[in-house]
Amino acid sequence: MPPVPVVPEGQSHVLAEFDCLDPLLSALRLDSGRLKCTCLAVSKKWLGLGTSAGGLHLIQREGWKQRLILTHKEGSIIQVACCPSDEDFIAVATSQGLVAVWELQLERRGRPERVSVSWEHRGQRVTALCWDSGSLRVFAGDQGGKVSFLRAGSTKLSKAATFVIFPVQTVTTVDSRVVQLGYQEGRLLVSSLSRCYLCDTEREKFWRIGNKERDGEYGACFFPQSRSPAGGPPPLLYCARPGSRIWESSFSGEVLSTHQFKQLLACPPLPLISYRSEPQYVPAQRSSQSIAFSKLLYLGDQHLLTWTDSAIYIFRPQSGQVLLWSEIKDVVDIAVHRSELFCLHGNGQMSHLSLVSAERCVERLLRRDSWVLAASVCCMFPHALVPSRTRKLVPIDRVEHLKTQLSPASHPELIRQLDEVISRLEPLDSASSSRRSSISSHESFNVLDCGIYRVISRRGSQSEEETGSFINQSASEEDRLKEFAFGPEEDQGEQGKHLAILGLISLRWKEIVSSLFKKTTEKINTLQMNTDLWQRSEAQPEVLVATSPSSEDMDHDKPARQERCQSSPVPAGGGPAGGETAGGETAGGGPAGGETVGGGPAGGGEPVRPEPVRVQPPTALPSDLLGDLTPLATLYLEMSCFRGQGEEPGVLSAAGFLRRYFFLLDAERPTLSPSASTELTRSSKVVEVIQKGDLLKSLRGLRELQPWSAPELLAHTHRLYERHGEAAVRSFSQFHPAVTPADVALMAQPPHFLAYLDNLVQSHAEELRLSFLGSLLQSESLRQDWLELGLSHDAPQPSDTLTADGQPRWHSHFFSWGYGRLLSLLIQLPADLSSKETMAETCRSRGYWTGFLYLCCELQRRTEAFSTICRLDDMSLLEDPQVVPQTVQEWKVLIQLSQQCSTEPEPGRRRQVTPENLTLRLAQSVGPDRALEVLEECGLPLALSPHSALVCELLRVAEKRQRATIQTMLERCDRFLWSQHA
């Protein structure tokens, strides 16, 4: 690895990508070729994503959970804007020119409502939106230069206010397309292709900023000079100019100065700090850049942000400096909140970036165990880490621990550079050192943003997760059992679900369990038959005696009660175990338990010795057998399968299981290999992350557990589904084939399983989807079940697709089916005749006419297909080669059916599939004369409209010219052949 270049000392900040939003887009199905993210907006609470299908996804930023989806039938979403002062309002603009304001009503747990709608920009593309948060107004500008506003009527107001319709008003119409809008303290800033305008919306006055025009996309924004919303100097205005220049203007529109960044941008770009790739910094000087800043945004603490399709630029305008610029490809749009950037790329993907100082970046990377990336940033920005003030974020011992995590074989140069940085680090000043004196020498700490000191244990030389806890490798057996326990989150009514999951796992491990059952039975029988002899054996010097085998101990979530036991040698001979005293009480001081060694009740009123806890197997078990039994036993305990079971004959309780087979659960004993112990520790970390409710981090932890163990992975995915529902199950496709559709079908609700199946199929290449879906159908009955499931969820209402008598409703095939791609693949799969007929009847009963037409053609039920086309009344359906009539007789049938449908009353609708239009379509293939003969044979009048008559005449002329051309070519060929013979 080459040495990491050092950046100049003037550079102190970086753009870093700490989180991956790809699983979020995959869960929302926004990474497919058909559906893409088109725009975005961000606020303190929400991340709003507009889609090409007209949907607006609202993602709760805390935990990245999808909360709402708002649908629009007026085209795709092209602009989104969140209200800065009230998170309950959001504005959208569609491709048809609609501007709508939604009130989410989350506080009152109501359904979201459109509280205002504007068609002022119908037919125009809305190019900018902005909020007047004080008056709840939304300003919109379009490509024609019109700027309007609509007021958000709110149900939070009085009941009388809900009946008031606020008019939509046009503010102004500027000379060219609106590029950007901004609003501050009663003034509206409008940036067009040629000028910037400042509007006083209260006094209806307008100013032009500057005297020089421009030509192109140049943005403008307000720049607050005070963090306080009230008081302080008024905000400044910054307007982009050609040649990497920016005008600084007063709040009254007077140009104060011009900032020139062309020469300042000759510095090399800083790398993006991302987990996707190693940072590459090339210190070679660049040439000056003449850039058009298409938009300007206020970012973080007195910074100005702009971007092009290949880079992001951040300035300090008041000091006239370039904070940084980084090359980031294919940037289409950016939304900011404080120091966070959400970037939308041309391919529909998103990236979440943060503007942070170099030392803060190192601190956050260390919390994520990104050792190589953290070391690279340390070596790249040594001047930011050397001062003593950074010790609160990056203590010296943390940097030393970072060095120990690097591999000398893979990163020798990086370790050498890191040593140089460590040698230059200044210690913490005296004030901070005295505060740290209360912390023990074996612990380190860092300071969070809120000022809290976070103590990090150094035992075991491991770094904890950002919000996780440190797992000590030398922890006691009690702590280890607590790590394995998943912990009950529901009541005992959830036992059936856990038992169903265990049954699912047993089915998945059918081959393994069947091969192990015989060997396991023999081993366990040997253990049961020789229990007394084994207890009296002097070869086992240590036995743990349970002291309280009461009914409370039967809950597996209280293993500590069963571990509070004393150790004593087993006496030789047939005497009682060493845990019993002469007074008939156990060594723990309590009465003797009421269980025999076999688990039954004691008889005769005599005290019965408690059953010992087996910490080692009585005989040596093969390593492969132990390796298979350990995850099965641990999983059986973790899934709460003992809950509610008593000490009945032949039924083993949690207490009995822990005493007899504790050696299968103890990860600290030598019987468990070091690799298995490491895997269990990693698994327990994943459980902690899942319990905290962070879906993205949980999925990342599961991916790091590869190669997966099927039972363990199923347990984790089931827990994820219980916490996150559909958002989690959509991401399970990445675990295929370890997690199969059969697993998810037993785990998830039918609508959620359908979303998983659709994501799983769409994750493959288009040419492989059909064969892959066929491989998942191991039973023909599954095809029908999945078809009915796809037709019953995210589908139109039956009243929208079917008439009262069960016939196709006019144009009902245009309705959108949420799982149409999956449905089309299901009906295209090969199947027998009866299965195809059943599917056709299902599609007809649900109104899925596209699939019904396809199946009718396969089943040669062409008359039904023609009747359906006539009732749907869409000539484009006849463009499919499989549907178009093949013979003149079929054309006759189609024309007669269209005549029957034309006689039925269709008020207010102009029919397309009429005998006249069908005759014209037939004339294109057999000629106008023959088409008119077919029309006459059907018994229909020959009267054609002037347009149809003209078309027939043109077809006759074209046919005659075609025949003449053919005749001429034949004569030429004949003359040529005779000339060759001569």
ABEGO torsion letter per residue (X at the ends): XBBBBBBBAABABBBBBABBAAAAAAAAGAABAABBBABBBBBAABBBBBBAAGBBBBBBABGGBBABBBBBAAEBBABBBBBAABAABBBBBBAAGBBBBBBAGAAAGBBBBBABBBAAABGBBBABBBBBAAAGBBBBBBAAGBBBBBBBBBAABBAAAAABBBBBBBABBBABBBABBBBBGGBBBBBBAABBBBBBAAAGBBBBBEABBBBEBBBBBBBBABABABEEBBBBBBBBBBGGBBBBBBAAGBBABBBBAAAAAABBBBBBBBAABBBBBBABBBBBBBBBBABBBBBEBGBBBBBBAABBBBBBAAAGBBABBBBBBGBABBBBBEABBBBBBAAGBBBBBBBBBAAAAAAAAAAAGBAAAAAAAAAABAAAAABAAAAAABBAAAAAAAAAABBAAABAAAAAAAAAAAAABBBBBAAAAAAAAABBAABBBBBBAAGBBBBBBABGGBBBBAABBBBBAABBAAAAAAAABAEBABBAAAAAAAAAAAAAAAAAAAAAAAAAAAAAAAAAAAAAAAAAAAAABAABABBBBBABBBAAAABAABAAAAABBBBBBBBBEABBBAABBAAGBBAAGBBBBABBAAGBBBBGGBBBBBBBBBABBABBBBAAAAAAAAAAAAAAAAAGAABGBBBBBGBBBAAAAAAAAAAAABAABAABBAAAAAAAAAAAAAAAAAAAGBAAAAAAAAAAAOBBBAAAAAAAAAAAAAAAEAAAAAAAAAAOAABBAAAAAAABBAAAAAAAAAAAAAABBAAAAAAAAAAABABAAAAAAAAAAAAABGBBBAAAABBAAGBBBBGAAABBBAAAAAAAAAAABBBBAAAAAAAAAAAAAAGBAAAAAAAAAAAGBAAAAAAAAAAAGBAAAAABAAABBABAAAAAAAAAAAAAAAABBBBGBBBABBAAAAAAAAAAAAEAAAAAAAAAAAGBBABBBAAAAAAAAAAAAAAAAAAAAAAAAAAAAAAAAAAAAX
